[in-house]
Amino acid sequence: MNYRPLPLLAMLACAVLIGAAPFGSAQRANAQIVITKPAGEKINITLAPLTADQDPASALFMRTLRDNLNRSGWFQVTGAGQAEVAVSGQVQRRRDRLTVQCRATGTANRREFMAQSYHHEAADARRLAHRVADDIVQAVTGRPGIASTRLAFVGRTDQAAELFIADADGEGMRQLTRDNNIAVRPRWGPTGNVLTYTAYLRRFPDVFWIDLDSGQRRILANHSGLNSGGVISPDGNEMAVVLSKDGNPELYVQHLRTGRLTRLTNTPHANEASPSWSPDGREIVYVSDPGGRPQLYILSRDGGRPRRVTTRGSNVSPDWGPNGLIAFSSRIGGQYQIALLDPQTEHIRHLPMPDGADYEDPSWAPNGRHIACARRENFRSQIYILDTAGDAPVRLTTQRGNWYSPAWSPQ
């Protein structure tokens, strides 16, 4: 594997690029100034110079923009006197359109990070605020924003477990399935417009594919026995899947166009589960239990000898992130915690969660900093966002029922 992740502290340091550009054009860097901050330290940013009219859509835009910047992990929205970056411009409602002129400027030297004009339907002010927030994050820090991304997850309110999606801040929740049955483990395709998941609509669990634009579904794997864990490769051509059609659950790769199967494991005394692709698509991390307790293994997409990368406790639900690190749920001292594994060095770091709850089903955000997970306490489960740089966990779901198995969209 050629990709080698940066050390976590360096990865989370904030690099700031300064350039100049007129309104309405793409930002270009005429000169580069790099500012580094320790992981978790905030950039003070003010929205005081950004004026808005009295329209409700404009007010919603401003609230959402402020919340998005605070939640990004990189910024703290402050008053003008403490700010290192100032966002100026105008927000105006013109009939059914919202117009935003936005400029982000360093307060010390007046260098521009970005200058953009935006036009969008006023009825969708939140989406426009997500886009502007992400553009500010990208321009000021050089990192991708997450405000415009989405989360898929499972919600169980009665006897059924159905699929839902929502914005990254938990708003705009939409129910995808209404099967009055059980759906589990949603996973995004690489383009962010399809999901795979496992559903128990027939006698055995099958792997389904759903198009989020049209709502159309089709079955990807429905062999006799167990069909589960379907996750599409980064190039969109294949799917890693766990099948028990030949006995116990084994790991396979299925070509999506032809349906051709390639069996990767042969463990008659173990069960495989929960595959996840490496960012370059060359390897797969998965769970197996030949020793009795579930552990993480890494295997080439072409097969061969798997490499065991965890040894202590019980370790499940791996997700290989865009930063090259693998997040997983590790049972330590009777409770599940989120842990981060560097597959190159096999170093493991546990995220400190001193509240006594179980944290399960981690899923990386595309910025390689945040993780969505399920927090379970007293037999109740909710979706939370964790910041690997140290911000406090944020609860996303507040509705009745149990919410779990989150999956963060790739874009």
C-alpha positions in Angstrom: 0.0 0.0 0.0 1.6 3.3 -1.1 -0.5 5.7 0.9 1.0 6.6 4.2 -1.1 8.8 6.5 0.4 11.8 8.2 0.8 11.6 12.0 -2.5 12.4 13.6 -1.3 15.6 15.3 0.1 17.0 12.0 -3.0 15.9 10.1 -5.2 17.9 12.4 -3.0 21.0 12.4 -4.6 24.0 10.7 -2.9 25.2 7.5 -4.1 28.6 6.3 -3.8 29.7 2.6 -4.2 33.4 1.8 -5.0 34.6 -1.7 -7.1 37.3 -3.5 -10.0 37.0 -5.8 -12.9 39.2 -7.0 -16.5 38.4 -6.1 -17.9 35.5 -8.2 -14.6 34.0 -9.2 -12.8 31.0 -7.9 -10.3 31.7 -5.1 -6.6 31.7 -6.3 -3.6 31.9 -4.1 -1.3 34.7 -5.2 0.9 34.2 -2.1 0.9 31.4 0.4 1.1 32.0 4.2 0.9 29.0 6.4 -0.3 29.3 9.9 -0.2 26.2 12.2 -2.2 25.8 15.3 -2.1 22.8 17.8 -4.9 20.3 17.2 -8.1 21.5 18.6 -7.1 25.2 18.9 -9.7 27.5 17.2 -9.5 30.3 14.7 -11.5 33.2 16.0 -13.9 34.4 13.2 -16.5 37.1 13.3 -19.7 37.5 11.2 -20.4 41.0 12.5 -19.5 42.7 9.1 -21.9 40.3 7.3 -25.2 42.2 7.2 -28.6 40.6 6.5 -32.1 42.0 5.8 -35.1 41.2 8.0 -36.5 38.4 5.8 -36.9 35.0 7.7 -34.8 33.2 5.0 -31.9 35.6 5.6 -32.2 35.1 9.4 -32.2 31.3 8.9 -29.2 31.6 6.6 -27.2 33.6 9.3 -28.1 31.2 12.1 -27.2 28.1 10.1 -23.9 29.7 8.9 -22.9 30.5 12.5 -23.7 27.0 13.7 -21.9 25.4 10.8 -18.7 27.4 11.4 -18.8 26.6 15.1 -19.4 22.9 14.5 -16.7 22.7 11.8 -14.1 22.3 14.6 -11.8 24.9 13.1 -13.5 28.1 14.1 -15.0 29.9 17.1 -17.5 32.6 16.1 -16.6 35.6 18.3 -17.0 39.4 18.4 -15.1 41.6 16.0 -12.5 42.6 18.6 -11.2 39.1 19.1 -11.4 37.8 15.5 -8.5 36.7 13.3 -10.8 36.4 10.3 -13.8 38.6 9.4 -16.6 37.6 7.1 -18.2 40.6 5.5 -20.8 41.2 2.8 -24.6 41.2 2.4 -27.4 38.7 2.6 -30.6 39.8 0.8 -33.9 38.3 -0.2 -35.0 39.2 -3.7 -38.4 37.7 -4.5 -37.9 33.9 -4.3 -34.1 34.1 -4.4 -31.5 34.6 -1.7 -28.4 36.6 -2.8 -25.2 36.4 -0.7 -22.0 38.4 -1.2 -19.4 37.0 1.1 -15.8 38.0 1.7 -13.4 36.4 4.2 -10.5 38.5 5.2 -7.6 38.3 7.7 -8.1 41.0 10.3 -4.3 41.6 10.9 -3.2 42.2 7.3 -6.5 42.5 5.3 -5.5 39.7 2.9 -8.5 38.0 1.4 -9.1 34.3 1.8 -12.1 34.2 -0.5 -14.6 36.5 -2.2 -17.8 34.9 -3.7 -21.3 35.7 -4.8 -24.1 33.2 -4.3 -27.7 33.0 -5.6 -30.0 30.3 -4.4 -33.7 29.6 -3.7 -34.8 31.4 -0.5 -36.8 28.3 0.5 -33.5 26.4 0.8 -31.5 28.9 2.8 -30.0 26.2 5.0 -28.4 24.4 2.0 -26.9 27.7 0.9 -25.5 28.3 4.4 -23.9 24.9 4.3 -22.2 25.7 1.0 -20.9 29.0 2.2 -19.6 27.6 5.4 -17.8 24.8 3.5 -16.2 27.4 1.2 -15.0 29.5 4.2 -13.5 26.4 5.8 -11.7 25.4 2.6 -10.4 28.9 1.9 -9.2 29.6 5.4 -7.9 26.2 6.5 -7.2 24.3 3.3 -9.4 21.5 4.7 -12.8 20.3 3.3 -15.9 21.4 5.1 -18.6 18.9 6.2 -21.7 21.2 6.4 -23.0 20.1 3.0 -22.4 16.4 3.7 -25.1 14.0 4.8 -25.6 11.1 7.2 -27.4 7.8 6.6 -28.5 5.8 9.7 -31.0 3.4 11.0 -34.0 4.5 13.1 -36.1 2.1 15.2 -39.2 3.7 16.6 -41.5 0.7 16.9 -40.8 -2.9 15.8 -39.3 -1.9 12.4 -35.8 -0.6 11.7 -35.9 1.8 8.7 -33.3 3.8 6.8 -33.1 7.6 7.2 -30.8 10.4 5.9 -30.2 13.9 7.3 -27.8 16.8 6.9 -24.6 16.7 8.9 -26.1 18.9 11.6 -29.1 16.5 12.0 -31.6 18.7 10.3 -33.6 17.8 7.2 -34.2 14.2 8.2 -35.9 12.1 5.6 -37.1 8.5 5.8 -35.9 6.3 2.9 -37.6 2.9 3.6 -41.0 2.1 4.8 -40.9 -1.7 4.7 -42.1 -2.3 8.3 -39.1 -4.7 8.6 -35.4 -4.5 9.5 -32.8 -2.6 7.6 -29.2 -2.5 8.8 -25.7 -1.1 8.0 -26.2 1.5 5.3 -23.1 2.4 3.3 -22.6 5.2 0.7 -21.4 4.7 -2.8 -18.4 6.8 -3.8 -20.5 9.4 -5.7 -22.7 10.1 -2.7 -26.0 9.4 -4.5 -26.6 5.7 -3.7 -26.6 3.6 -0.6 -26.1 -0.1 0.0 -27.7 -1.8 3.0 -28.9 -5.2 4.3 -32.6 -5.8 4.6 -34.6 -8.8 6.0 -37.5 -8.6 3.5 -37.4 -12.3 2.8 -36.3 -15.4 4.7 -32.6 -14.5 4.5 -31.0 -11.1 4.7 -30.2 -9.6 1.3 -28.0 -6.7 0.2 -29.9 -3.9 -1.5 -28.9 -0.8 -3.5 -31.1 2.4 -3.4 -30.8 5.4 -5.6 -31.4 8.5 -3.5 -32.6 10.7 -6.3 -35.2 8.3 -7.7 -35.9 6.1 -4.7 -35.5 3.0 -6.9 -34.1 -0.1 -5.3 -32.6 -3.4 -6.6 -31.0 -6.4 -5.0 -27.3 -6.8 -5.3 -26.8 -10.1 -3.4 -29.5 -12.6 -2.6 -27.8 -16.0 -2.4 -29.1 -18.7 0.0 -28.1 -17.9 3.5 -26.5 -14.7 4.8 -25.9 -11.7 2.5 -24.6 -8.7 4.4 -21.9 -6.1 4.7 -22.2 -4.8 1.2 -19.9 -1.8 0.6 -19.0 -0.4 -2.8 -15.3 0.1 -3.7 -13.8 3.6 -4.2 -13.8 3.2 -8.0 -17.5 2.1 -8.0 -16.9 -1.1 -9.8 -17.0 -3.7 -7.1 -18.6 -4.5 -3.8 -17.1 -6.2 -0.7 -19.8 -8.5 0.7 -20.1 -11.3 3.3 -21.9 -14.4 2.1 -22.6 -17.8 3.7 -23.8 -19.5 0.6 -21.0 -22.1 0.8 -21.1 -22.7 4.6 -20.0 -20.1 7.2 -19.9 -16.4 6.4 -16.9 -15.6 4.2 -15.6 -12.4 2.5 -16.2 -12.0 -1.2 -15.7 -9.3 -3.8 -18.6 -9.0 -6.3 -18.2 -7.2 -9.7 -21.2 -4.9 -9.9 -21.7 -5.0 -13.6 -21.2 -8.8 -14.2 -22.1 -10.2 -10.8 -18.9 -12.2 -10.8 -17.8 -13.3 -7.3 -14.2 -13.7 -6.0 -13.9 -15.4 -2.7 -11.2 -13.8 -0.5 -11.3 -15.8 2.8 -11.6 -19.5 3.6 -12.0 -19.8 7.4 -14.2 -22.8 8.2 -13.9 -22.2 11.9 -14.6 -18.4 11.9 -17.1 -15.8 10.7 -16.3 -12.7 8.7 -18.2 -9.4 8.9 -18.1 -5.6 8.4 -15.7 -5.1 5.4 -14.4 -1.6 4.6 -12.2 -0.5 1.7 -8.9 1.3 2.0 -9.0 4.8 0.3 -7.1 3.5 -2.7 -9.3 0.4 -3.1 -6.3 -2.0 -2.8 -7.1 -3.5 0.6 -10.1 -4.4 2.8 -10.3 -4.3 6.6 -12.8 -6.7 8.1 -13.8 -8.5 11.3 -13.1 -12.2 11.9 -13.2 -14.4 15.0 -11.0 -17.5 14.6 -9.8 -17.2 18.2 -13.3 -16.7 19.6 -13.2 -12.9 20.0 -13.7 -10.6 17.0 -10.6 -8.9 15.8 -9.6 -6.7 12.8 -7.8 -8.1 9.8 -6.5 -6.5 6.6 -6.5 -8.4 3.3 -5.5 -7.5 -0.2 -8.4 -7.0 -2.6 -6.7 -9.8 -4.7 -6.7 -12.2 -1.8 -3.7 -13.8 -0.1 -2.8 -14.0 3.6 -4.7 -11.7 5.9 -2.9 -9.6 8.5 -4.3 -9.4 11.9 -4.0 -5.8 13.2 -5.7 -5.9 16.7 -4.9 -8.4 19.5 -6.6 -7.2 22.7 -10.3 -7.2 23.7 -13.1 -7.4 21.2 -12.9 -5.1 18.1 -15.7 -4.6 15.6 -17.2 -2.2 13.0 -14.1 -0.9 11.2 -14.3 2.2 8.9 -11.2 3.0 6.8 -11.2 6.8 6.6 -9.9 9.2 3.9 -7.0 10.1 6.2 -5.7 6.5 6.1 -6.8 5.7 9.6 -9.2 3.0 10.6 -11.9 3.9 13.2 -13.5 0.9 15.0 -15.4 0.1 18.2 -13.3 -1.7 20.9 -14.6 -3.3 24.0 -12.4 -2.1 26.9 -13.3 -2.8 30.5 -16.8 -4.0 29.6 -17.7 -0.9 27.5 -17.3 -0.1 23.8 -15.1 2.9 22.9 -14.0 4.4 19.6 -10.4 3.6 18.7 -8.2 4.8 15.8 -5.7 2.4 14.1 -2.8 3.4 11.9 -2.5 0.4 9.6 1.1 1.2 8.8 2.4 1.2 12.3 -0.5 -0.7 14.0 -0.5 2.0 16.6 -4.0 2.3 18.3 -5.3 5.4 20.0 -8.6 5.3 22.1 -10.8 8.3 22.1 -11.4 9.2 25.8 -15.1 8.9 26.7 -15.4 9.1 30.5 -19.2 9.1 30.7 -19.7 5.3 30.9 -21.8 4.9 27.7 -21.0 2.6 24.8 -19.8 4.2 21.6 -20.3 2.0 18.5 -20.5 2.0 14.7 -18.0 4.7 13.8 -18.0 6.4 10.4 -15.5 8.9 9.2 -16.5 12.3 7.9 -14.8 13.2 4.5 -12.7 15.8 6.4 -10.8 13.0 8.2 -11.4 14.7 11.5 -14.9 14.0 12.7 -16.6 10.7 13.3 -20.3 9.8 13.5 -21.2 7.0 15.9 -24.0 5.5 18.0 -23.9 6.3 21.7 -25.8 3.7 23.7 -26.8 4.0 27.3 -29.6 2.3 29.3 -30.7 0.4 26.2 -31.2 3.6 24.3 -29.1 4.7 21.3 -28.6 8.1 19.6 -26.3 9.4 16.9 -23.4 11.6 18.0 -20.6 13.4 16.3 -17.1 13.0 17.8 -14.2 15.4 17.1 -10.8 13.5 17.1 -9.1 16.8 17.9 -10.9 17.1 21.2 -14.2 19.1 20.9 -17.0 17.8 23.0 -19.4 15.2 21.5 -22.4 16.6 19.8 -25.8 14.8 19.8 -27.6 14.8 16.4 -30.8 12.8 16.9 -33.3 14.0 19.5 -36.4 12.1 18.2 -38.2 9.3 19.9 -36.7 5.8 19.4 -33.3 4.3 18.8 -30.9 5.6 16.2 -27.7 3.8 15.2 -25.4 2.5 12.5 -24.5 5.9 11.0 -22.7 6.3 7.7 -21.2 9.6 6.6 -21.4 10.6 2.9 -18.2 10.9 0.9 -19.0 14.4 -0.2 
